[in-house]
Amino acid sequence: MKRLMWCAGFALAAASVTSMTARADDAPKPVSDEDFVMKASAAGMAEVNFGKLAVEQSSSAEVKKFAQHMVDDHSKANAELLKVADKDKITPAEKMDAKHQQMFTKLAGLKGAEFDREYIASQLADHKEAVALFKSESNHGNNDDLKAFATKTLPTLEHHLKMVENISGEKGSKDK
């Protein structure tokens, strides 16, 4: 019996260490200001493009409303980012990155409920990544203008994440 308890205790301790290691690995890694501009601008373009596509191809009024919200908010944020990048002579992305282009192509071939599922799943993943990226820049960036932009934009991205979590049912409830 003691041996069984000892083994259970050891397994629990090992699981805790593994869990802490995984959480440490999940922490946002600082990126250079140039990388931040490149990633944020590519992702921002993707949000606008995906949103416009969703407004056309979604079968859900809730998804269409969310998508239009993404188009509006990300268009505004993209314009702000481009202004800061231009002022500080940092080159933004000229187009979506390969990952987002691949997802756009996939989404463009879908309609209705299937489109809605894939769009919302991609929005959930993208907004988790965006929140981590903007937190990292806000906390670790070297350029004061970009840090201010990231800090100002982060609450909007966190709100988007909550919205898409509610739609997807991952967290919260739809009647919020």
N, C-alpha and C positions, 0 to 999 in steps of 0.2 A: 504494500500500500504506500509506504514511504517512497519507494522507488517510483511508483506511478505519479505521486504528487510532485516529486523532484523533476521528473520528465515533463510533466505538464507545466511546471513553473519555468523550466528552461525553454520550452517551446514558446511560452508567452513572452518571455524576455527577448528571445530571438525575433519574434514577430514585431515587437515594439521597436527594436533597433532597425529592422528592415523598413518598417513604416516611417521612422524618423529619417532614414537615409533617403527614402523615396520622396518625402516632403522637401528635403533640402535640395534634391535634384530638380524638383518642380519649381523652385523659386526662380523668378525671372532673372535671366543673365543680363548684365549690363551690355549694351551695344554702343558702338560709336555714334556720334550725332549724325554722321553721314548715313550710316546703316539705318538709323531710326527714320530719317527723312525718306530713304529709299523704300523701306518696308511700310511705313505709314502711308506714303503717297500711293503705292501700288495697292495696298489693302483698301484705301479710301476710294480709289477708282473702282475697285471690284464691288464695293458696297453699293455705289451708285448704279453700276451696270446690272448687278444682280437685282437690285430693287426695281429698276425699270422693267426688267424681264418679268419679275414677280407680279407687278401691277398688271401686265398683259396676260400672263399665263396661269396665275393662281385661280383656284376655284373657290377660295375662301375669302369672305369679306374681311375677316380678322387679319389674314395674311397680307391681303392687299393694303390694308390700312397700315400695318407694320412696315411693309415694303416702301410705301410712300414716305413714311416717317424717316426711313433709312436714306432715301434719296435726298430729302430735304436737309437732314442733319449732316450727312456726309458731304454733300455739295458745299455747304457752308464751311465745314471743317477743312475740306480740301483747299478751298480758296484761301483760308487763313494760313494753312501750312505752306502753300505755294508762296504767299507773301513773305513769310518768315524765311523760308529757304532762299528766295531770291535776294532778300536783304542781306543774308549772311553768306551768299554765294555758295550754296549747297545745292547740288543737282538732284531733283526729285526723279522718281520713276516716270518714264514716258508712257508706259502701258502697264496693264496688270501683269503680275508675275506668272510664271508657268503654272503653278498650282491653281491659282485663281482662274486662269484662262481655261485650264482643263475642266474645272468645275462648271464654268460658264457654258462651255460646249455641251457638257452632260445635261445641265439644266435646260438648255435651249431645246433639247430633244424630248423634253417631258411636258406633260400637261396635267391639269387637274390635281387630284389628291396625291398622285405620285410626285408631281412637281413640288407640291406643298411640303411633303415629308422631306424631300432632299434639300429644298431651299432652307427650311427651318433647321435641319441638321447642320447644314453648312454655316448658317448664321450663328448657331450656338458655338460651334468650333471657332469660327472667325472672331467672334466677340470675346471669347475667353483669351485667345491669342492677343487681340488688340488691347484688352485691359492689362495683360501682363507686360506688353511692350510699352504702353504709355506709363504704367507704374514705374518701370525700370528707367525710362527717360526722365520722368519727374523726380526720381530719387537719385539717379546717378549721372544724368547728362552733364556735359561740360559747357554747353552753350545756353546762356541765360534765357535767350528768346525761345529756344526750343523747349527748355524746361518749363517755362511759363505757359507755352502752348499746350504741352502735355498735361500739365497740372490743371489747366482750364478745361481741357477736353475730356479728361478722365471721368468726371461724374456723368457726362452724357453717355460715354461708352458703357459705364457700369449700369446706367438706366436701360440702355439697349439690351445688355445682357439679361437683366431681370425681365424685360419684356419678352425676349425670345425664350427664356426659361419657362415663363408662364404659358406661352403658346405651346411649347413642346411638352409641357407637363413634367419637365425634369425637376423643377423646384417650384414651390409656391402653388398658387391656384389661379385658374383662369378668371375668376370673378373679382380679382383685385383691381 
